[in-house]
Amino acid sequence: MSTARAAAVARRATGVLACALLAGCAGGGAGAAKASEEPTEGRVVRARTTVAAGQTGLEVITWQVTDDGRRVEDALRAHAEPAVAAADDLALRRNGFILCAVRADRMESLRAALGGSAMDIRTWLGTATTWRELISVGTGNAMVEVDGVARERPGANARIMARTWPVPMEDGTRIEVEMVPQLVTGELQSSLVRNANRLAGDVVLSCATRLELQRGTAWLLTCDPAGFVETEAGAAAAAEAAAEFVGPPNPDAPPAASGKIGARVTTMGAATLLAAPERPGTPARRTVLLLVPHLGGAAFPVDPAAEPMKPSRQ
C-alpha cells in the first residue's frame, strides 16, 4: 500500500472514530435520550427526544400555554395527583409559583385541557449532581419582587436551577430533584461553571424545593400571572391632567390608552415563567415545566420463585 493511500485510510478511520465518540457523548452515552426525526407541525416549536427503554433519570418537558381566564387552574385541578413535597407552598405562592403533582400517563390530556401548547421541548437531564439551568429569562427594566420586597435589578437574569439523582428505596428507586430560583447579574455570576457546585447571585431560599419523584407521578411548575403588574405609559401624567380639567370630558374618566407599556413589577415566578404581553389587552403566555421521572427497573429485584430463608436449627 502506498504512503499516500495509507494516510488517507488512517484519516478516514480517525474521522469515523471521532463521530462515534461524539455520538456516544452527546446524550450521556449509548442508550441515553436520542433526538427523533418528528417533523415540525404548524407553528408548534418542537425539540423532541426519545428516552431509550431501561433508562433511569429525569426528563424535563417545556410547554407554553395562553393564559385564558381560569382554564389553567381548572386543568391543574382536574389532573392533580396527591403527593408530598418538601416545599413551602405559601412561600412559592407569595413569589408567584404554582407547584403540583400530576399523573405521568395523562400528559396529552393535560396539554389539551390547557388549550394546547405552542412549544413542546423535551430535555433529558438523566443524573445531574451539579446545578443545571432549567430556564433563564432576562428581567429587562422590571422590578422583581422577592418575598414581598421589590427592587430594581438592571441587567439581571431570573432563572430556575435544579439538580437530580436516583435514590434506591425499599419500595423501589425514586428520582430526587432539588430546585431553587436564582437572580444573577453579569457574566461572572451567570457562569454555569461557577454555579455548578455553589449557586452565586441572589438565591431565593424560601422557594427551595426538594421532590422525590415516584413511578407514574410527574411534577408541574408554572406561574401565577397575577404576579405581573404593568402601568400604562403616561397614565400618571394623564390622570393628573384630567383631575385638574374642569370642563368636559369627565375628569373622572380613565386616561386613554397609549398602546405602550410603562413600568413593570413582577414576582420571581412571573419573571421566569410568564411571557408578558407585548401591549396592553393581549393575553400573556405561561411557561409550564414538567418534571417526569424515568425508572428503568426495580432497585432491589426479587426472584418470585425463590424459597424463603429457613430458620437455623442451631
Residue frames relative to the residue before (quaternion, step in Angstrom):
aa qw qx qy qz dx dy dz
M 1.0000 0.0000 0.0000 0.0000 0.00 0.00 0.00
S 0.4554 -0.6976 0.4761 0.2818 3.60 -0.84 0.94
T 0.6436 -0.5420 0.3792 0.3850 3.55 -1.26 0.47
A 0.6487 0.5238 -0.3181 0.4513 3.63 0.97 -0.85
R 0.6724 0.4923 -0.3034 0.4620 3.58 0.94 -0.92
A 0.6353 0.5285 -0.3297 0.4565 3.60 1.00 -0.80
A 0.6460 0.5163 -0.3210 0.4615 3.59 0.99 -0.80
A 0.6470 0.5180 -0.3235 0.4565 3.59 0.99 -0.83
V 0.6473 0.5074 -0.3201 0.4702 3.60 0.96 -0.86
A 0.6499 0.5193 -0.3231 0.4513 3.60 0.96 -0.82
R 0.6493 0.5075 -0.3230 0.4654 3.59 0.99 -0.83
R 0.6472 0.5194 -0.3215 0.4560 3.58 0.98 -0.86
A 0.6594 0.5023 -0.3099 0.4658 3.61 0.95 -0.85
T 0.6344 0.5278 -0.3258 0.4613 3.57 1.03 -0.80
G 0.6478 0.5213 -0.3145 0.4579 3.60 0.99 -0.84
V 0.6530 0.5052 -0.3171 0.4666 3.60 0.94 -0.86
L 0.6512 0.5112 -0.3173 0.4626 3.60 0.97 -0.85
A 0.6489 0.5152 -0.3237 0.4568 3.60 0.95 -0.86
C 0.6446 0.5130 -0.3256 0.4640 3.61 0.96 -0.84
A 0.6549 0.5124 -0.3184 0.4552 3.58 0.96 -0.85
L 0.6560 0.5041 -0.3166 0.4640 3.58 0.98 -0.81
L 0.6519 0.5060 -0.3190 0.4661 3.58 0.96 -0.82
A 0.6435 0.5176 -0.3301 0.4572 3.59 0.96 -0.79
G 0.6710 0.4957 -0.3050 0.4593 3.57 1.01 -0.75
C 0.7087 0.4656 -0.2692 0.4565 3.60 1.02 -0.76
A 0.5782 0.6456 -0.3858 0.3162 3.59 1.02 -0.72
G 0.8107 0.2255 -0.1280 0.5250 3.60 0.88 -0.78
G 0.6706 -0.4960 0.3152 0.4528 3.58 1.08 0.46
G 0.7325 -0.4033 0.2363 0.4949 3.59 1.14 0.54
A 0.7052 -0.4405 0.3296 0.4471 3.54 -1.32 0.12
G 0.7894 0.3068 -0.2448 0.4720 3.52 -1.04 0.85
A 0.5320 0.6057 -0.4307 0.4056 3.61 1.21 -0.02
A 0.7575 -0.3761 0.2547 0.4689 3.57 -1.33 -0.08
K 0.1373 -0.7891 0.5965 0.0517 3.55 -0.95 0.93
A 0.4613 -0.6698 0.5013 0.2955 3.58 -1.00 0.80
S 0.3074 -0.7507 0.5556 0.1822 3.56 -0.86 0.94
E 0.4789 -0.6696 0.4919 0.2834 3.54 -1.29 0.24
E 0.2478 0.7855 -0.5311 0.1988 3.56 1.09 0.63
P 0.4009 -0.7398 0.4793 0.2495 3.65 -0.70 1.00
T 0.5669 -0.5732 0.4665 0.3638 3.53 -1.27 0.42
E 0.1959 -0.7834 0.5830 0.0897 3.56 -0.88 0.97
G 0.8492 -0.0452 0.0011 0.5261 3.57 -0.69 1.11
R 0.7604 -0.3339 0.2805 0.4813 3.53 -0.88 -1.04
V 0.4391 0.6960 -0.4603 0.3330 3.58 1.23 0.29
V 0.3135 -0.7370 0.5696 0.1848 3.56 -0.85 0.98
R 0.0148 -0.8239 0.5651 -0.0397 3.58 -0.55 1.16
A 0.0647 0.7419 -0.6667 0.0302 3.51 -1.13 0.76
R 0.0253 -0.8649 0.5002 -0.0335 3.53 0.58 1.25
T 0.0466 -0.7366 0.6692 0.0863 3.50 -1.30 0.47
T 0.2433 -0.7361 0.6102 0.1632 3.52 -1.21 0.51
V 0.2791 -0.7713 0.5517 0.1509 3.54 -0.60 1.14
A 0.4440 -0.7087 0.4834 0.2587 3.56 -0.70 1.10
A 0.5927 -0.5924 0.4174 0.3515 3.54 -1.12 0.73
G 0.7872 0.3385 -0.2487 0.4515 3.54 -1.09 0.75
Q 0.5227 0.6429 -0.4188 0.3716 3.60 1.26 -0.03
T 0.1928 -0.7540 0.6179 0.1120 3.55 -1.20 0.61
G 0.4844 0.6470 -0.4772 0.3450 3.56 -0.73 1.04
L 0.5815 -0.5929 0.4529 0.3242 3.54 -1.36 -0.20
E 0.1271 -0.7477 0.6482 0.0682 3.52 -1.10 0.87
V 0.1730 -0.7769 0.5996 0.0835 3.58 -0.99 0.89
I 0.1337 -0.7824 0.6070 0.0385 3.57 -0.75 1.12
T 0.1448 -0.7949 0.5868 0.0533 3.58 -0.87 0.97
W 0.0315 -0.7710 0.6359 -0.0124 3.55 -0.83 1.09
Q 0.1298 -0.7459 0.6392 0.1345 3.55 -1.35 0.21
V 0.0413 -0.8250 0.5613 -0.0511 3.55 -0.52 1.24
T 0.5276 -0.6228 0.4802 0.3212 3.54 -1.20 0.60
D 0.3785 -0.7150 0.5410 0.2298 3.56 -0.90 0.94
D 0.0679 0.8230 -0.5490 0.1292 3.55 -0.08 1.36
G 0.8076 -0.2559 0.1368 0.5134 3.55 -0.03 1.31
R 0.7750 -0.3105 0.2591 0.4857 3.56 -0.88 -1.00
R 0.3010 0.7834 -0.5042 0.2034 3.59 1.19 0.29
V 0.6680 0.5056 -0.3171 0.4444 3.60 0.87 -0.92
E 0.6676 0.4964 -0.3087 0.4611 3.60 0.87 -0.93
D 0.6518 0.5089 -0.3197 0.4625 3.61 0.95 -0.82
A 0.6539 0.5107 -0.3172 0.4593 3.60 0.98 -0.82
L 0.6649 0.4934 -0.3090 0.4679 3.59 0.95 -0.83
R 0.6423 0.5220 -0.3286 0.4549 3.57 1.00 -0.77
A 0.6843 0.4930 -0.2889 0.4530 3.59 0.98 -0.81
H 0.7690 0.3510 -0.1795 0.5031 3.61 1.11 -0.64
A 0.4119 0.7317 -0.4655 0.2798 3.60 1.24 0.07
E 0.1841 -0.7632 0.6152 0.0722 3.53 -1.19 0.75
P 0.4764 -0.6709 0.4720 0.3164 3.63 -0.81 0.90
A 0.2174 0.7542 -0.5918 0.1836 3.57 -0.84 1.01
V 0.3452 -0.7301 0.5584 0.1898 3.54 -1.27 0.43
A 0.0261 -0.7897 0.6129 -0.0081 3.57 -1.00 0.88
A 0.4208 -0.6629 0.5531 0.2786 3.56 -1.17 0.62
A 0.4205 0.6790 -0.4785 0.3650 3.55 0.26 1.31
D 0.3998 -0.6778 0.5637 0.2510 3.54 -1.22 0.59
D 0.2878 -0.8041 0.4947 0.1608 3.56 -0.09 1.30
L 0.6323 0.5311 -0.3414 0.4490 3.60 1.02 -0.74
A 0.6603 0.4936 -0.3102 0.4734 3.60 0.96 -0.82
L 0.6281 0.5268 -0.3378 0.4624 3.58 1.00 -0.76
R 0.6722 0.4872 -0.2980 0.4712 3.58 0.89 -0.92
R 0.6482 0.5269 -0.3265 0.4423 3.59 0.94 -0.85
N 0.7356 0.3841 -0.2208 0.5124 3.57 1.09 -0.66
G 0.6424 -0.6082 0.2987 0.3579 3.58 1.22 0.44
F 0.5549 0.6003 -0.4012 0.4133 3.61 1.19 0.41
I 0.1398 -0.7406 0.6498 0.0988 3.53 -1.26 0.59
L 0.0113 -0.8018 0.5947 -0.0574 3.57 -0.67 1.19
C 0.1863 0.7774 -0.5853 0.1357 3.57 -0.82 0.96
A 0.4456 -0.6674 0.5313 0.2715 3.54 -1.28 0.46
V 0.0601 -0.7837 0.6181 0.0132 3.57 -1.09 0.78
R 0.5744 -0.5860 0.4394 0.3656 3.56 -1.23 0.38
A 0.4578 -0.7207 0.4550 0.2528 3.55 -0.78 1.05
D 0.6893 0.4780 -0.2926 0.4591 3.61 1.12 -0.50
R 0.6783 0.4593 -0.2983 0.4899 3.61 1.25 0.18
M 0.2139 0.8222 -0.5027 0.1598 3.58 1.16 0.60
E 0.6832 0.4834 -0.3003 0.4577 3.59 0.83 -0.93
S 0.6343 0.5137 -0.3299 0.4742 3.58 1.04 -0.73
L 0.6432 0.5172 -0.3219 0.4639 3.59 1.01 -0.78
R 0.6619 0.5052 -0.3194 0.4524 3.58 0.88 -0.87
A 0.6443 0.5084 -0.3226 0.4716 3.59 1.01 -0.77
A 0.6605 0.5088 -0.3099 0.4569 3.59 0.98 -0.83
L 0.6503 0.5054 -0.3078 0.4763 3.58 1.18 -0.56
G 0.5740 -0.6092 0.3688 0.4042 3.58 1.28 -0.09
G 0.6297 -0.5258 0.3406 0.4593 3.56 1.23 0.32
S 0.2582 -0.7645 0.5740 0.1394 3.53 -1.27 0.39
A 0.3662 -0.7209 0.5484 0.2129 3.54 -1.04 0.86
M 0.7446 0.2806 -0.1789 0.5787 3.57 1.30 0.05
D 0.0522 0.7797 -0.6217 0.0544 3.57 -0.97 0.83
I 0.1503 0.8000 -0.5540 0.1748 3.56 0.15 1.33
R 0.1015 -0.8011 0.5897 0.0179 3.57 -0.82 1.04
T 0.0719 -0.8052 0.5880 -0.0255 3.53 -0.73 1.15
W 0.2616 -0.7627 0.5751 0.1384 3.55 -0.86 1.01
L 0.1585 -0.7914 0.5861 0.0715 3.58 -0.59 1.18
G 0.2215 -0.7900 0.5395 0.1891 3.56 1.10 -0.63
T 0.6961 -0.3330 0.3143 0.5530 3.55 -0.60 -1.19
A 0.0685 0.7881 -0.6036 0.0996 3.59 -0.65 1.14
T 0.1337 -0.8337 0.5334 0.0503 3.58 -0.12 1.27
T 0.6537 0.4172 -0.3198 0.5443 3.60 1.27 -0.04
W 0.6344 -0.5584 0.3744 0.3817 3.57 -1.19 0.51
R 0.0854 -0.7812 0.6184 0.0081 3.53 -0.96 1.01
E 0.4587 -0.6886 0.5007 0.2544 3.55 -1.16 0.70
L 0.2435 -0.7700 0.5742 0.1346 3.59 -0.79 1.06
I 0.7770 -0.1166 0.1006 0.6104 3.58 1.03 -0.80
S 0.0361 -0.7853 0.6181 -0.0010 3.57 -1.12 0.73
V 0.0075 0.8046 -0.5896 0.0698 3.57 -0.78 1.08
G 0.4253 -0.6847 0.5305 0.2624 3.57 -0.97 0.84
T 0.3885 -0.7473 0.4918 0.2209 3.60 -0.90 0.88
G 0.3460 -0.7605 0.4915 0.2458 3.60 1.23 -0.23
N 0.7568 -0.3392 0.2674 0.4906 3.57 -0.90 -0.96
A 0.4179 0.7253 -0.4607 0.2950 3.59 1.24 0.25
M 0.3926 -0.6505 0.5900 0.2732 3.51 -1.27 0.50
V 0.2221 -0.7928 0.5579 0.1043 3.59 -0.69 1.10
E 0.2455 -0.7780 0.5680 0.1086 3.53 -0.81 1.10
V 0.0160 -0.7842 0.6191 -0.0377 3.58 -0.77 1.09
D 0.8404 -0.0675 -0.0028 0.5378 3.58 -0.68 1.15
G 0.7532 -0.4314 0.2011 0.4540 3.55 0.95 0.93
V 0.6795 0.4349 -0.2914 0.5140 3.61 1.25 -0.03
A 0.1411 -0.8050 0.5745 0.0444 3.58 -0.67 1.14
R 0.1389 0.7736 -0.6128 0.0817 3.54 -1.00 0.82
E 0.5800 -0.5943 0.4326 0.3510 3.53 -1.23 0.49
R 0.0250 -0.7696 0.6380 -0.0050 3.53 -1.07 0.85
P 0.1190 -0.8385 0.5271 0.0706 3.62 0.40 1.16
G 0.8392 0.1793 -0.1552 0.4895 3.52 -0.95 0.96
A 0.4687 0.6963 -0.4372 0.3230 3.60 1.24 0.21
N 0.2438 -0.7186 0.6284 0.1713 3.52 -1.34 0.39
A 0.2173 -0.7460 0.6177 0.1219 3.53 -0.93 0.97
R 0.1140 0.8102 -0.5655 0.1035 3.56 -0.77 0.98
I 0.3453 -0.6981 0.5897 0.2135 3.51 -1.36 0.32
M 0.1477 -0.7982 0.5828 0.0362 3.53 -0.75 1.14
A 0.0189 -0.8057 0.5914 -0.0256 3.57 -1.09 0.71
R 0.0337 -0.7471 0.6599 0.0731 3.51 -1.34 0.36
T 0.0830 -0.8278 0.5536 -0.0373 3.56 -1.06 0.72
W 0.0809 0.7739 -0.6253 0.0599 3.55 -1.21 0.60
P 0.5115 -0.6333 0.4756 0.3334 3.62 -1.18 0.46
V 0.1527 -0.7774 0.6068 0.0641 3.56 -1.11 0.77
P 0.3015 -0.7528 0.5513 0.1960 3.65 -0.53 1.08
M 0.0486 -0.7821 0.6212 -0.0052 3.56 -0.92 1.00
E 0.6697 -0.5042 0.3522 0.4163 3.57 -1.24 0.29
D 0.7455 0.3642 -0.2111 0.5168 3.58 1.09 -0.68
G 0.7659 -0.3217 0.1750 0.5285 3.59 1.19 0.42
T 0.6257 -0.5526 0.4006 0.3777 3.55 -1.28 0.34
R 0.0982 -0.7557 0.6434 0.0723 3.54 -1.20 0.67
I 0.3847 -0.6919 0.5609 0.2421 3.54 -1.29 0.45
E 0.1837 -0.7865 0.5826 0.0910 3.56 -0.58 1.15
V 0.0684 -0.7889 0.6106 -0.0106 3.54 -0.98 0.98
E 0.1037 -0.7459 0.6546 0.0654 3.54 -0.99 0.92
M 0.0027 -0.8139 0.5759 -0.0772 3.55 -0.78 1.06
V 0.0865 0.7974 -0.5898 0.0937 3.59 -0.96 0.88
P 0.4128 -0.6864 0.5316 0.2756 3.63 -1.04 0.71
Q 0.0869 -0.7991 0.5949 -0.0039 3.55 -1.19 0.66
L 0.1699 -0.7449 0.6357 0.1105 3.56 -1.18 0.70
V 0.0095 0.8049 -0.5915 0.0469 3.58 -0.72 1.07
T 0.1368 -0.7743 0.6148 0.0605 3.55 -1.19 0.65
G 0.8141 0.2230 -0.1842 0.5036 3.55 -0.85 0.99
E 0.6562 -0.5471 0.3636 0.3712 3.52 -1.27 0.46
L 0.6305 0.5569 -0.3494 0.4127 3.58 0.99 -0.75
Q 0.7017 0.4390 -0.2678 0.4932 3.59 0.88 -0.93
S 0.6861 0.5105 -0.2856 0.4324 3.59 1.05 -0.74
S 0.4800 0.7007 -0.4316 0.3038 3.59 1.17 -0.40
L 0.3972 -0.7281 0.5124 0.2226 3.56 -0.74 1.10
V 0.5839 0.5615 -0.3751 0.4505 3.59 1.17 -0.51
R 0.6791 0.4772 -0.2926 0.4750 3.58 0.92 -0.88
N 0.7215 0.4471 -0.2438 0.4691 3.58 1.06 -0.74
A 0.3987 0.7599 -0.4587 0.2307 3.59 1.23 -0.11
N 0.8183 0.2182 -0.0914 0.5239 3.59 0.82 -0.98
R 0.7880 0.0968 -0.0545 0.6056 3.58 1.19 -0.52
L 0.3869 -0.7598 0.4798 0.2067 3.54 -0.65 1.16
A 0.2935 -0.7520 0.5706 0.1507 3.56 -1.02 0.90
G 0.7084 0.4773 -0.3162 0.4128 3.56 -1.31 -0.14
D 0.6795 -0.4301 0.3787 0.4582 3.54 -1.23 -0.67
V 0.1120 -0.7938 0.5974 0.0203 3.57 -0.51 1.23
V 0.3140 -0.7561 0.5480 0.1716 3.59 -0.74 1.10
L 0.1567 -0.8468 0.5036 0.0688 3.56 0.26 1.31
S 0.5747 0.5943 -0.3882 0.4072 3.61 1.12 -0.50
C 0.7281 0.3950 -0.2257 0.5127 3.58 1.21 -0.50
A 0.3554 0.7303 -0.5089 0.2850 3.59 1.23 0.26
T 0.0891 -0.8164 0.5701 -0.0231 3.56 -0.84 1.05
R 0.0872 -0.7639 0.6369 0.0570 3.55 -1.10 0.78
L 0.0768 -0.8079 0.5840 -0.0176 3.54 -0.74 1.15
E 0.1512 -0.7273 0.6571 0.1280 3.54 -1.25 0.57
L 0.1807 -0.8236 0.5336 0.0660 3.54 -0.20 1.32
Q 0.1953 -0.7825 0.5858 0.0801 3.53 -0.77 1.12
R 0.6714 -0.4859 0.3718 0.4182 3.52 -1.29 0.31
G 0.8173 0.2576 -0.2021 0.4742 3.56 -0.91 0.97
T 0.7242 0.3753 -0.2360 0.5282 3.61 1.25 -0.15
A 0.1071 -0.7726 0.6242 0.0441 3.56 -0.91 0.98
W 0.3092 -0.7307 0.5731 0.2050 3.56 -1.26 0.36
L 0.2160 -0.7817 0.5801 0.0758 3.54 -1.01 0.94
L 0.0571 -0.7775 0.6262 0.0139 3.55 -1.02 0.89
T 0.1487 0.7547 -0.6289 0.1129 3.56 -0.86 1.01
C 0.5179 -0.6563 0.4629 0.2945 3.58 -1.26 -0.17
D 0.4354 -0.6275 0.5734 0.2965 3.50 -1.40 0.26
P 0.3649 -0.7668 0.4765 0.2276 3.63 -0.44 1.13
A 0.5343 0.6220 -0.4158 0.3935 3.61 1.21 -0.29
G 0.5967 0.5846 -0.3590 0.4164 3.59 1.23 -0.25
F 0.6458 0.4704 -0.3274 0.5044 3.57 1.28 0.12
V 0.0001 -0.7888 0.6132 -0.0433 3.59 -0.72 1.09
E 0.0309 -0.7957 0.6050 0.0003 3.53 -0.88 0.94
T 0.2593 -0.7474 0.5898 0.1618 3.56 -1.14 0.62
E 0.5152 -0.6387 0.4784 0.3127 3.54 -1.06 0.76
A 0.4812 -0.6718 0.4770 0.2993 3.58 -0.81 0.95
G 0.8228 0.1760 -0.1592 0.5165 3.57 -0.75 1.04
A 0.4269 0.7280 -0.4614 0.2737 3.60 1.24 -0.01
A 0.6468 0.5331 -0.3352 0.4303 3.60 0.93 -0.84
A 0.6797 0.4777 -0.2966 0.4710 3.59 0.88 -0.91
A 0.6561 0.5105 -0.3195 0.4548 3.59 0.97 -0.80
A 0.6479 0.5139 -0.3229 0.4603 3.58 1.01 -0.78
E 0.6437 0.5164 -0.3216 0.4643 3.59 1.01 -0.78
A 0.6526 0.5018 -0.3151 0.4722 3.59 0.99 -0.81
A 0.6555 0.5140 -0.3218 0.4501 3.58 0.99 -0.81
A 0.6398 0.5337 -0.3329 0.4415 3.60 1.05 -0.72
E 0.6984 0.4567 -0.2712 0.4797 3.61 1.08 -0.64
F 0.5827 0.5917 -0.3737 0.4131 3.61 1.21 -0.34
V 0.2623 -0.8131 0.5050 0.1227 3.63 -0.67 1.07
G 0.7163 0.4277 -0.2690 0.4813 3.62 1.05 -0.46
P 0.7004 -0.4006 0.3243 0.4938 3.57 -1.23 -0.18
P 0.5312 -0.1339 -0.8357 -0.0393 1.61 -2.19 1.15
N 0.7577 -0.3895 0.2837 0.4401 3.53 -1.41 0.14
P 0.3998 -0.7395 0.4802 0.2506 3.63 -0.64 1.03
D 0.6503 0.5163 -0.3200 0.4562 3.60 1.21 -0.39
A 0.4808 0.6696 -0.4432 0.3523 3.57 1.26 -0.10
P 0.5187 -0.6407 0.4554 0.3364 3.61 -1.01 0.75
P 0.5688 -0.6039 0.4256 0.3614 3.59 -1.07 0.62
A 0.5514 -0.6148 0.4487 0.3416 3.53 -1.11 0.68
A 0.5135 -0.6538 0.4641 0.3056 3.55 -1.05 0.83
S 0.3354 -0.7533 0.5351 0.1836 3.54 -0.96 0.88
G 0.4734 -0.6756 0.4424 0.3517 3.59 1.25 -0.33
K 0.6675 0.4563 -0.3036 0.5040 3.57 1.28 0.10
I 0.3923 -0.7130 0.5351 0.2267 3.54 -1.13 0.71
G 0.3006 -0.7639 0.5472 0.1637 3.54 -0.94 0.93
A 0.8318 -0.1419 0.1231 0.5224 3.57 -0.95 -0.89
R 0.1880 -0.7771 0.5927 0.0972 3.55 -1.16 0.66
V 0.0741 -0.7408 0.6659 0.0488 3.52 -1.14 0.79
T 0.0219 0.8297 -0.5522 0.0793 3.56 -0.66 1.08
T 0.4532 -0.6434 0.5385 0.3013 3.53 -1.17 0.62
M 0.6752 -0.4811 0.3578 0.4297 3.56 -1.29 0.21
G 0.6440 0.5318 -0.3246 0.4440 3.58 1.00 -0.79
A 0.6865 0.4640 -0.2847 0.4821 3.57 0.91 -0.90
A 0.6109 0.5635 -0.3554 0.4277 3.60 1.08 -0.67
T 0.7556 0.3852 -0.2106 0.4862 3.59 0.99 -0.79
L 0.8305 0.2732 -0.0799 0.4789 3.59 0.91 -0.88
L 0.6696 0.4428 -0.3210 0.5024 3.62 1.19 0.29
A 0.2264 -0.7335 0.6270 0.1330 3.55 -0.83 1.05
A 0.3090 -0.8066 0.4780 0.1595 3.54 -0.13 1.35
P 0.5805 -0.5839 0.4250 0.3762 3.61 -1.13 0.54
E 0.4984 -0.6709 0.4648 0.2924 3.54 -1.05 0.76
R 0.7848 0.0377 -0.0290 0.6180 3.58 1.20 -0.44
P 0.6417 -0.5400 0.3626 0.4064 3.62 -1.12 0.54
G 0.7661 0.3697 -0.2758 0.4476 3.56 -1.08 0.78
T 0.6533 0.4750 -0.3291 0.4892 3.61 1.19 -0.25
P 0.5343 -0.6583 0.4183 0.3259 3.61 -1.01 0.73
A 0.4251 -0.6657 0.5507 0.2699 3.52 -1.19 0.63
R 0.2962 -0.7291 0.5843 0.1981 3.58 -1.31 0.21
R 0.2773 -0.7636 0.5651 0.1439 3.53 -0.91 0.98
T 0.3040 -0.6982 0.6132 0.2100 3.54 -1.10 0.74
V 0.1485 -0.7797 0.6064 0.0481 3.55 -0.96 0.97
L 0.1277 -0.7751 0.6161 0.0582 3.58 -0.81 1.05
L 0.1085 -0.7868 0.6068 0.0311 3.56 -0.83 1.04
L 0.1833 -0.7729 0.6024 0.0785 3.56 -0.76 1.09
V 0.0433 -0.8347 0.5467 -0.0507 3.55 -0.31 1.32
P 0.2813 -0.7741 0.5389 0.1765 3.63 -0.67 1.02
H 0.1259 -0.7382 0.6553 0.0996 3.55 -1.22 0.62
L 0.0404 -0.8038 0.5917 -0.0464 3.54 -0.61 1.20
G 0.3139 -0.8222 0.4504 0.1506 3.51 -0.21 1.34
G 0.8131 -0.1152 0.1030 0.5612 3.61 0.93 -0.72
A 0.6806 -0.4819 0.3533 0.4238 3.54 -1.31 0.11
A 0.5014 -0.6559 0.4739 0.3062 3.56 -1.03 0.77
F 0.7877 0.1377 -0.0585 0.5976 3.58 1.06 -0.75
P 0.1494 -0.8264 0.5363 0.0848 3.62 0.23 1.23
V 0.1638 -0.7874 0.5919 0.0527 3.53 -1.00 0.92
D 0.3600 -0.7175 0.5556 0.2166 3.55 -0.93 0.90
P 0.3427 -0.7743 0.4843 0.2203 3.63 -0.41 1.14
A 0.6723 0.5002 -0.3026 0.4541 3.61 1.16 -0.46
A 0.4993 0.6706 -0.4284 0.3428 3.57 1.24 -0.15
E 0.4389 -0.6849 0.5203 0.2599 3.55 -1.15 0.68
P 0.5204 -0.6331 0.4586 0.3436 3.60 -1.03 0.69
M 0.5998 -0.5765 0.4191 0.3637 3.52 -1.21 0.58
K 0.3242 -0.7538 0.5420 0.1814 3.57 -0.87 0.98
P 0.5391 -0.6351 0.4370 0.3392 3.60 -1.01 0.73
S 0.5247 -0.6367 0.4676 0.3172 3.56 -1.10 0.67
R 0.4110 -0.7128 0.5175 0.2349 3.58 -1.12 0.73
Q 0.5500 0.6312 -0.4011 0.3718 3.59 1.17 -0.19
